[in-house]
């Protein structure tokens, strides 16, 4: 079991290209099912998740491959990285 605060301390790494995507800034939860649907990472240009561009990367649950102690491994093709306002 993992709290959302613990997720925010984890770095997200894309296993398809080895790129560091950043740290989790938010989560999207389906309130009807009580299920985590996606994690949100500040987009390029964001500073501590609050200052900068308004784009964010949304990674849906199906693309999360492993949640470890310090990192979250995802498998994302850059073409499918969606911005928060497109979710």
DSSP file (Angstrom, degrees, kcal/mol; ACC not computed):
  #  RESIDUE AA STRUCTURE BP1 BP2  ACC     N-H-->O    O-->H-N    N-H-->O    O-->H-N    TCO  KAPPA ALPHA  PHI   PSI    X-CA   Y-CA   Z-CA
    1    1 A X              0   0    0      0, 0.0     2,-0.4     0, 0.0     0, 0.0   0.000 360.0 360.0 360.0 143.2    0.0    0.0    0.0
    2    2 A X        -     0   0    0      4,-0.0     2,-0.2     3,-0.0     0, 0.0  -0.999 360.0-135.8-140.5 135.4    1.3    3.5   -0.9
    3    3 A X     >  -     0   0    0     -2,-0.4     4,-1.6     1,-0.1     3,-0.3  -0.546  27.0-117.1 -86.4 156.1    0.1    6.9    0.1
    4    4 A X  H  > S+     0   0    0      1,-0.2     4,-1.6     2,-0.2    -1,-0.1   0.844 116.1  58.4 -62.5 -32.5   -0.1    9.7   -2.5
    5    5 A X  H  4 S+     0   0    0      1,-0.2     4,-0.4     2,-0.2    -1,-0.2   0.883 104.4  51.1 -63.2 -37.9    2.5   11.7   -0.5
    6    6 A X  H >4 S+     0   0    0     -3,-0.3     3,-1.0     1,-0.2    -1,-0.2   0.861 105.9  55.4 -67.2 -35.1    4.9    8.8   -0.9
    7    7 A X  H >< S+     0   0    0     -4,-1.6     3,-1.8     1,-0.2    17,-0.6   0.868  99.7  60.8 -63.7 -35.6    4.3    8.7   -4.7
    8    8 A X  T 3< S+     0   0    0     -4,-1.6    -1,-0.2     1,-0.3    -2,-0.2   0.652  99.3  56.9 -67.9 -14.4    5.3   12.4   -4.9
    9    9 A X  T <  S+     0   0    0     -3,-1.0     2,-0.4    -4,-0.4    -1,-0.3   0.403  91.1  93.5 -94.1   1.5    8.7   11.5   -3.6
   10   10 A X  S <  S-     0   0    0     -3,-1.8    14,-1.4    -4,-0.1     2,-0.3  -0.780  70.8-133.2-102.3 139.2    9.4    9.1   -6.4
   11   11 A X  E     -Ab  23  71A   0     59,-1.8    61,-2.8    -2,-0.4     2,-0.5  -0.672  19.1-135.5 -86.1 142.6   11.2    9.8   -9.6
   12   12 A X  E     -Ab  22  72A   0     10,-3.6     9,-2.7    -2,-0.3    10,-1.0  -0.871  21.0-172.6-103.9 128.2    9.5    8.6  -12.8
   13   13 A X  E     -Ab  20  73A   0     59,-2.7    61,-2.6    -2,-0.5     2,-0.6  -0.976  20.5-135.5-124.3 133.0   11.7    7.0  -15.5
   14   14 A X  E >>  - b   0  74A   0      5,-2.9     4,-2.1    -2,-0.4     3,-0.7  -0.770  10.9-162.4 -87.3 116.8   10.7    5.9  -18.9
   15   15 A X  T 34 S+     0   0    0     59,-3.3    60,-0.2    -2,-0.6    -1,-0.1   0.687  82.9  68.9 -75.2 -16.7   12.0    2.5  -19.7
   16   16 A X  T 34 S+     0   0    0     58,-0.4    -1,-0.2     1,-0.2    59,-0.1   0.818 126.0   4.6 -72.7 -28.0   11.5    2.8  -23.5
   17   17 A X  T <4 S-     0   0    0     -3,-0.7    -2,-0.2     2,-0.1    -1,-0.2   0.382  95.9-117.5-134.6   1.5   14.3    5.5  -23.7
   18   18 A X     <  +     0   0    0     -4,-2.1     2,-0.2     1,-0.2    -3,-0.2   0.542  61.5 151.4  75.5   6.8   15.8    5.7  -20.2
   19   19 A X        -     0   0    0     -5,-0.4    -5,-2.9    -6,-0.1     2,-0.6  -0.470  48.3-126.7 -77.1 140.8   14.7    9.3  -19.8
   20   20 A X  E     -A   13   0A   0     -7,-0.2    -7,-0.2    -2,-0.2     3,-0.1  -0.772  22.9-173.7 -82.8 122.4   14.0   10.8  -16.4
   21   21 A X  E     -     0   0A   0     -9,-2.7     2,-0.3    -2,-0.6    -8,-0.2   0.713  40.8-109.9 -92.0 -22.7   10.6   12.4  -16.7
   22   22 A X  E     -A   12   0A   0    -10,-1.0   -10,-3.6    19,-0.1    -1,-0.3  -0.846  44.5 -43.9 127.4-164.8   10.5   14.0  -13.2
   23   23 A X  E     -A   11   0A   0     -2,-0.3    19,-0.7   -12,-0.2   -12,-0.2  -0.800  61.2 -95.7-107.6 148.8    8.8   13.6   -9.9
   24   24 A X  E     +D   41   0B   0    -14,-1.4    17,-0.2   -17,-0.6     3,-0.1  -0.400  38.4 176.4 -61.5 129.1    5.1   12.9   -9.4
   25   25 A X  E     -     0   0B   0     15,-3.3     2,-0.3     1,-0.3    16,-0.2   0.633  63.8  -5.5-106.7 -21.2    3.2   16.2   -8.7
   26   26 A X  E     -D   40   0B   0     14,-1.4    14,-2.9   -19,-0.1    -1,-0.3  -0.976  58.9-134.4-162.5 167.0   -0.3   14.8   -8.5
   27   27 A X  E     -D   39   0B   0     -2,-0.3     2,-0.6    12,-0.2    12,-0.2  -0.947  12.6-138.6-129.3 153.5   -2.5   11.7   -9.0
   28   28 A X  E     -D   38   0B   0     10,-2.9     9,-2.8    -2,-0.3    10,-1.6  -0.965  24.0-169.4-113.7 120.6   -5.8   11.2  -10.7
   29   29 A X  E     -D   36   0B   0     -2,-0.6     2,-0.9     7,-0.2     7,-0.2  -0.915  24.0-132.0-115.4 134.5   -8.2    9.0   -8.9
   30   30 A X  E  >> -D   35   0B   0      5,-3.4     4,-2.5    -2,-0.4     5,-1.3  -0.757  19.6-164.5 -80.8 107.0  -11.5    7.5  -10.1
   31   31 A X  T  45S+     0   0    0     -2,-0.9    -1,-0.2     1,-0.2     5,-0.0   0.757  83.7  59.2 -69.8 -24.2  -13.8    8.4   -7.2
   32   32 A X  T  45S+     0   0    0      1,-0.2    -1,-0.2     3,-0.1    -2,-0.0   0.907 122.7  22.1 -69.1 -40.6  -16.5    5.9   -8.4
   33   33 A X  T  45S-     0   0    0     -3,-0.3    -2,-0.2     2,-0.2    -1,-0.2   0.606  98.4-126.9-100.3 -15.8  -14.1    3.0   -8.2
   34   34 A X  T  <5 +     0   0    0     -4,-2.5     2,-0.4     1,-0.3    -3,-0.2   0.831  64.2 140.5  69.2  32.2  -11.6    4.3   -5.7
   35   35 A X  E   < -D   30   0B   0     -5,-1.3    -5,-3.4     0, 0.0     2,-0.6  -0.850  60.5-116.8-114.5 142.4   -8.9    3.4   -8.2
   36   36 A X  E     +D   29   0B   0     -2,-0.4    -7,-0.2    -7,-0.2     3,-0.1  -0.675  32.8 177.0 -74.6 119.1   -5.7    5.3   -9.2
   37   37 A X  E     -     0   0B   0     -9,-2.8    24,-2.8    -2,-0.6     2,-0.3   0.794  57.3 -14.4 -94.3 -32.7   -6.2    6.2  -12.9
   38   38 A X  E     -DE  28  60B   0    -10,-1.6   -10,-2.9    22,-0.3     2,-0.3  -0.992  51.9-126.8-163.6 161.5   -3.0    8.2  -13.6
   39   39 A X  E     -DE  27  59B   0     20,-2.3    20,-2.9    -2,-0.3     2,-0.4  -0.890  24.7-141.8-113.8 153.3    0.0   10.0  -12.2
   40   40 A X  E     -DE  26  58B   0    -14,-2.9   -15,-3.3    -2,-0.3   -14,-1.4  -0.944  13.6-171.5-119.9 135.3    0.8   13.6  -13.2
   41   41 A X  E     -DE  24  57B   0     16,-2.8    16,-3.4    -2,-0.4   -17,-0.2  -0.978  33.7-105.6-123.8 136.6    4.3   15.0  -13.7
   42   42 A X  E     - E   0  56B   0    -19,-0.7    14,-0.2    -2,-0.4     3,-0.1  -0.349  40.9-123.7 -59.0 139.0    5.1   18.7  -14.3
   43   43 A X    >   -     0   0    0     12,-1.9     3,-1.8    10,-0.2     6,-0.1  -0.152  45.5 -59.7 -75.3 176.2    6.0   19.4  -17.9
   44   44 A X  T 3  S+     0   0    0      1,-0.3     9,-0.2     8,-0.1    11,-0.2  -0.282 124.6  29.9 -57.2 138.0    9.2   20.9  -19.1
   45   45 A X  T 3  S+     0   0    0      1,-0.4    -1,-0.3     7,-0.1     2,-0.2   0.300  86.1 128.2  94.4 -10.0    9.8   24.4  -17.8
   46   46 A X    <   -     0   0    0     -3,-1.8     2,-0.6     6,-0.2    -1,-0.4  -0.588  47.6-150.5 -78.8 142.1    7.9   23.8  -14.5
   47   47 A X  B >> S-G   51   0C   0      4,-2.3     3,-1.8    -2,-0.2     4,-1.6  -0.959  78.8 -21.4-116.2 113.6    9.8   24.7  -11.3
   48   48 A X  T 34 S-     0   0    0     -2,-0.6    -1,-0.1     1,-0.3    -2,-0.0   0.764 117.3 -70.7  56.1  26.9    8.8   22.5   -8.3
   49   49 A X  T 34 S+     0   0    0      2,-0.2    -1,-0.3    -6,-0.1     3,-0.1   0.526 129.7  68.4  76.2   5.1    5.6   21.8  -10.1
   50   50 A X  T <4 S+     0   0    0     -3,-1.8     2,-0.5     1,-0.2    -2,-0.2   0.702  82.8  58.1-127.5 -31.8    4.2   25.3   -9.7
   51   51 A X  B  < S+G   47   0C   0     -4,-1.6    -4,-2.3     3,-0.0     2,-0.3  -0.897  90.1  27.5-111.3 129.6    6.0   27.9  -11.7
   52   52 A X  S    S+     0   0    0     -2,-0.5    -6,-0.2    -6,-0.2    -7,-0.1  -0.921  97.6  10.8 131.4-155.0    6.4   27.8  -15.4
   53   53 A X        -     0   0    0     -2,-0.3   -10,-0.2    -9,-0.2    -6,-0.1  -0.170  61.3-130.4 -59.9 153.9    4.5   26.3  -18.4
   54   54 A X  S    S+     0   0    0    -12,-0.1     2,-0.3    -8,-0.1    -1,-0.1   0.365  71.4 109.6 -91.4   7.3    1.0   25.0  -17.7
   55   55 A X        -     0   0    0    -11,-0.2   -12,-1.9    29,-0.1     2,-0.3  -0.596  43.8-176.5 -84.9 145.1    1.6   21.6  -19.4
   56   56 A X  E     -E   42   0B   0     -2,-0.3    28,-1.0   -14,-0.2     2,-0.5  -0.971  25.9-120.8-135.7 151.3    1.8   18.5  -17.4
   57   57 A X  E     -EF  41  83B   0    -16,-3.4   -16,-2.8    -2,-0.3     2,-0.6  -0.828  23.3-159.5 -94.8 126.4    2.5   14.9  -18.4
   58   58 A X  E     -EF  40  82B   0     24,-2.5    24,-0.9    -2,-0.5     2,-0.6  -0.931   4.1-167.4-107.9 123.0   -0.3   12.4  -17.5
   59   59 A X  E     -E   39   0B   0    -20,-2.9   -20,-2.3    -2,-0.6    22,-0.1  -0.937  16.3-139.5-113.6 113.5    0.7    8.8  -17.4
   60   60 A X  E >   -E   38   0B   0     -2,-0.6     3,-1.9   -22,-0.2     4,-0.5  -0.298  25.1-107.1 -72.2 156.5   -2.2    6.4  -17.2
   61   61 A X  G >  S+     0   0    0    -24,-2.8     3,-1.6     1,-0.3   -23,-0.1   0.824 115.2  63.3 -53.4 -39.2   -2.1    3.4  -15.0
   62   62 A X  G 3  S+     0   0    0      1,-0.3    -1,-0.3   -25,-0.2   -24,-0.1   0.744 101.5  52.5 -62.0 -22.7   -1.7    0.9  -17.9
   63   63 A X  G <  S+     0   0    0     -3,-1.9    12,-2.4    11,-0.1     2,-0.7   0.519  84.9  97.3 -91.9  -6.3    1.7    2.5  -18.7
   64   64 A X  E <   +C   74   0A   0     -3,-1.6    10,-0.2    -4,-0.5     3,-0.1  -0.753  47.2 174.8 -83.9 118.9    3.0    2.2  -15.1
   65   65 A X  E     +     0   0A   0      8,-2.5     2,-0.3    -2,-0.7     9,-0.2   0.815  60.6   2.7 -96.4 -35.2    5.2   -0.9  -15.1
   66   66 A X  E     -C   73   0A   0      7,-1.7     7,-3.0     2,-0.0     2,-0.7  -0.957  50.1-155.1-157.5 133.4    6.7   -1.0  -11.6
   67   67 A X  E     +C   72   0A   0     -2,-0.3     5,-0.2     5,-0.2     2,-0.1  -0.941  30.2 178.5-109.8 110.8    6.5    1.2   -8.5
   68   68 A X        -     0   0    0      3,-3.1    -2,-0.0    -2,-0.7   -58,-0.0  -0.248  45.4 -87.0-100.4-171.0    9.7    0.7   -6.5
   69   69 A X  S    S+     0   0    0      1,-0.1     3,-0.1    -2,-0.1    -1,-0.0   0.883 122.2   8.3 -65.5 -40.0   11.0    2.2   -3.3
   70   70 A X  S    S+     0   0    0      1,-0.1   -59,-1.8   -60,-0.1     2,-0.3   0.640 127.1  38.6-116.5 -23.0   12.5    5.2   -4.9
   71   71 A X  E     -b   11   0A   0    -61,-0.2    -3,-3.1   -48,-0.0     2,-0.5  -0.881  58.3-140.1-133.8 161.3   11.4    5.2   -8.6
   72   72 A X  E     -bC  12  67A   0    -61,-2.8   -59,-2.7    -2,-0.3     2,-0.5  -0.991  20.7-149.1-118.9 124.2    8.4    4.5  -10.8
   73   73 A X  E     +bC  13  66A   0     -7,-3.0    -8,-2.5    -2,-0.5    -7,-1.7  -0.822  20.4 177.7 -96.0 129.4    9.1    2.8  -14.1
   74   74 A X  E     -bC  14  64A   0    -61,-2.6   -59,-3.3    -2,-0.5     2,-0.6  -0.898  27.3-139.8-126.7 157.5    6.8    3.6  -17.0
   75   75 A X        +     0   0    0    -12,-2.4     2,-0.4    -2,-0.3   -61,-0.1  -0.892  38.0 162.3-119.2  98.3    6.7    2.5  -20.6
   76   76 A X        -     0   0    0     -2,-0.6     2,-0.5   -17,-0.0   -60,-0.1  -0.966  35.5-148.5-125.3 128.6    5.8    5.6  -22.6
   77   77 A X    >   -     0   0    0     -2,-0.4     3,-2.9     1,-0.1     4,-0.3  -0.844  29.5-129.0 -85.1 128.1    6.2    6.3  -26.3
   78   78 A X  G >  S+     0   0    0     -2,-0.5     3,-1.2     1,-0.3    -1,-0.1   0.770 105.7  65.6 -54.7 -27.5    6.7   10.1  -26.4
   79   79 A X  G 3  S+     0   0    0      1,-0.2    -1,-0.3     3,-0.0    -3,-0.0   0.764 102.7  48.5 -64.0 -23.5    3.9   10.4  -29.0
   80   80 A X  G <  S+     0   0    0     -3,-2.9     2,-0.6     2,-0.1    -1,-0.2   0.345  76.4 117.7-104.0   6.6    1.4    9.2  -26.4
   81   81 A X    <   -     0   0    0     -3,-1.2     2,-0.3    -4,-0.3   -22,-0.1  -0.649  53.4-157.6 -73.8 118.8    2.4   11.5  -23.6
   82   82 A X  E     -F   58   0B   0    -24,-0.9   -24,-2.5    -2,-0.6     2,-0.2  -0.724  12.8-121.4-102.7 148.1   -0.7   13.6  -23.0
   83   83 A X  E >>  -F   57   0B   0     -2,-0.3     3,-2.0   -26,-0.2     4,-0.6  -0.559  29.5-112.5 -82.4 152.5   -1.0   16.9  -21.4
   84   84 A X  G >4 S+     0   0    0    -28,-1.0     3,-1.3     1,-0.3    -1,-0.1   0.864 116.2  55.0 -54.7 -42.3   -3.2   17.2  -18.3
   85   85 A X  G 34 S+     0   0    0      1,-0.3    -1,-0.3     2,-0.1   -30,-0.0   0.584 105.8  54.1 -73.8  -6.2   -5.8   19.4  -20.0
   86   86 A X  G <4        0   0    0     -3,-2.0    -1,-0.3     1,-0.1    -2,-0.2   0.537 360.0 360.0 -95.6 -10.2   -6.1   16.8  -22.8
   87   87 A X    <<        0   0    0     -3,-1.3    -1,-0.1    -4,-0.6    -2,-0.1   0.480 360.0 360.0 -65.6 360.0   -6.9   14.0  -20.3
